[in-house]
Amino acid sequence: MCRQLEDLLGEEIVQGVAVVPHGSVQALIDSGKGDLVPRKKFEFLDQGNSHTVHKSSCSAAEYISGIAASLKTGDILITLISGGGSTLVALPKPPLTLEDKMSVVQLMKSHGVAKLEQDLVHKNLSLIKGGGLSEMAAPAKVISVILSDLPHALSAQVSGGLTSTDSSTPQQALEILQKYHLGEKAPKAVIDLLAKDAQEAKSRKLYEVSPNIVFSGPNRRRDTSNTINIVAGTEEIAVRGILQECNELGIPAKNVIQSASNTNTAENGLLLACISQYVTSLLTRRNNSHTESDIVSVELECIKMGMTKTELKEIARISEDAKNAKKPVCLIFNSEVTVHLRGSGKGGPCQETALATAICLKQRHRQHEALQACDVQLLSIDSDGTDGGTNVAGALANHEQAECIVNGKTAQEYLDNNDSFNFYKHLENGRYHVTTGPTGTDIQNLQILLIRNRSW
């Protein structure tokens, strides 16, 4: 985005700053994507880590806050925002320390707190999020261009909503921490601040004063009436591109909508395996009561895991189309997936989803003829090219992987240790790892199931 803006505006840019994960600029250059790097108008704060809060997160926030605060009437601040900003840019509310913020961030990540819930907590502990940056820039105008890793309706809240109003409350942040049993584990200063702000908010009733002004802590209001937020890219755009490509290839495809907005990798792997069994049962369907009973049984299992009857009917429809055309079925999933940290291994949500799916497929494969008669492959990737901070985007998965012993350990042992990266690294010399290099784009994770009848 920075390079495009530089090409468009050129010398009109007075000052440019880009806060990026450590090493990402060099990684773009090393992977042959140097044309994505701005040439002269941007200073790089190449010191952050998009997966955790660090000292550099505070220094970056202070630096860009200083620029915003220096602006005056007639100036224009253009912000280019994508996923990862919640940890790349952090400015804790006093009296919180950086250590307090780092602690609560790590606790939320390790306990599988949903991304939107993490962002809500971030905003209620921050001076810069929830519209804070726009407020600092006033009276200058702010134009914010956003690449979203959130559902479209929430796209303005990417990276904690630096330039968008926020109606969340400290009480909601407290409830999220309590929901995941973090009330006793989080730093006392964090709980005390949220409780204090929640009490003051309750007594003053100043939330949602107007569409553009929101109370966000003692004696503070966030005014973003000076801001235009433009969502330039979302996961929906990427999914449409995949569907179009499938259409051109004659492959029946569907974007699967899950009723659950957030699942952990174990739940997601189980659901993907269950849906795979459902599709294979349809692709190998015989007109007898035994087959119909199997289909109904797995359909009910999918519903229990959050699928709707409407979605399953659509999957059944395209499976029938695929059967008639003797083509594979392609199913695309783009819901958020979190990791519950139990071990000390290395990986990310996409690799762990791949491994969990492989294990669940293996368990079902032995018992179901439909799965044995079909080929099921899963592609699980992070759109930014760095799953969980590793140097890979994700992995390809199938049931055969789960039968392999890798360096003396089973697939389940790797999964239990959150070590999906090393499983795939050492499995057939990394054959199933997907390496794209950094893409410069973060529009959420994608899981793509491709299922075909082996007899076609």
Summary of the structure (lengths in Angstrom):
residues: 456
radius of gyration: 23.6
end to end distance: 44.0
largest distance: 75.3
contacts: 1575
relative contact order: 0.11
helix: 48%
strand: 18%
